[in-house]
Amino acid sequence: MDQRDLLLGNSEASAREGFPIFFGDKLYAAKWRNFKLHFVWQVNATDPVLSLGLPAVFNLLANPREILDETLTTSHVLVIAAASKMIGDFQASLQEHPPIAAGTPDPYLPAAT
């Protein structure tokens, strides 16, 4: 995603509506606008990682502590659809622009194309 306008001060708004959240190579959650979707649930680092059948959806303005009893999964299908599209677009972008492999020496020099 081209963020040059924001970084160069030509825009006050990001071109991004959200972003995926990974832990290692596993997609844990996604933030989209004022919502956060959890695909797995883990409160503490020592707790088991629970994969969720449906994402837990939180409105961060109404539930900033992400209290699980206040999830909005069934009433926010449009949020799930929008976040799913964002994640799909991100995954597709990795085909064209693969991530830098772990352990790559610094400074990174991309291969000539």
N, C-alpha and C positions, 0 to 999 in steps of 0.2 A: 504494500500500500504506500502510495506516494504521500509523504508527510512533509515535503519540502516547504510548502507555504506556511505551515504551522511553525516549523523549526527556524525558518528565516524571518519570522515575524510578519509575514504577509497575510496571515489569517489568524483569528483568535480562536477558531474552532478546529478541532481535529477532524480529519477525513474519515476517522474510524468510529464506528458506533459501538464496538465491543472488541473482545479478544478472547481466545481460548486460554485456559489455564492448565498447564501440564505439571505433573510431578514426575521427573524423569521423562520417559517417553509415553506415559499414560495420561490421557485426557481426564482430568478430575472435574473440571467445571468450565463454565463460560460466562463471561459478563457481557450483557447486551443492554445498552441504554441504562436504565436504573434497575435492571433485573440481573440476578445471578442464578444460574442453573447448575446444580450439582449432579454429576453422573455417577459419582461414588461418594460415600459418606465415611468420614473419619474425623472424629472430634479431637482426639489426642494422638500424638505420634505413636504411642504404644497400642492404640486400639486397632482392631482388625479393619481392613479396608473392605467396606461393603459396597458391592456393585448394585446400583438401583435399577429396577426394571423400567421405571419412568423417572425422568430427572425431577429432583426437588427444585421448585422454582420459588425464588424469594424476591419480593419487591424491596429493594434496599432502602427506599425512602420510608416505607412503613414498618419494615422489619430489619433494621440494620445489624442486629445481632444474629441474624439467620437462625431463628428459633424454629426447629424442625416441625413443631406442632402447628406452625402458621404457614406451611408451604401452600403454594397456589397452583400446583401441577394441573389439576383438572380444569381450572378456570382460565388458564393462560396458554391455550393452544397456539395462539398467534405468536407469542413470545418464543415458544419452543420451535416453531417453524422458522422464525427469523434467525434465531441463534443457530439452528441446524444448517441453514443456508450459509451463514457466516463461517461456520466450522468447515462445511464442504468446500467453500471457496478457498479457505486457508489450506486445506489438504491438497486441493488441486494446484495451488501456487507452489507447493513443495515439489511438484513434478518439474516445473520450469526453473525453480530456484531452490535446489536442495540445501538443507541446513549444513553448516560447517561441521565436519565430523569431530567427535570428542577426541581430544589429544592432539589436534592440529597445532603445529608450532605457531607462535606469535612472532612477528607479524604474519597475518594470513594473506597470502597472495592467490587470488582466484585464478583458475586455469584460463588460458586464452581461448576464446571461442571463435 
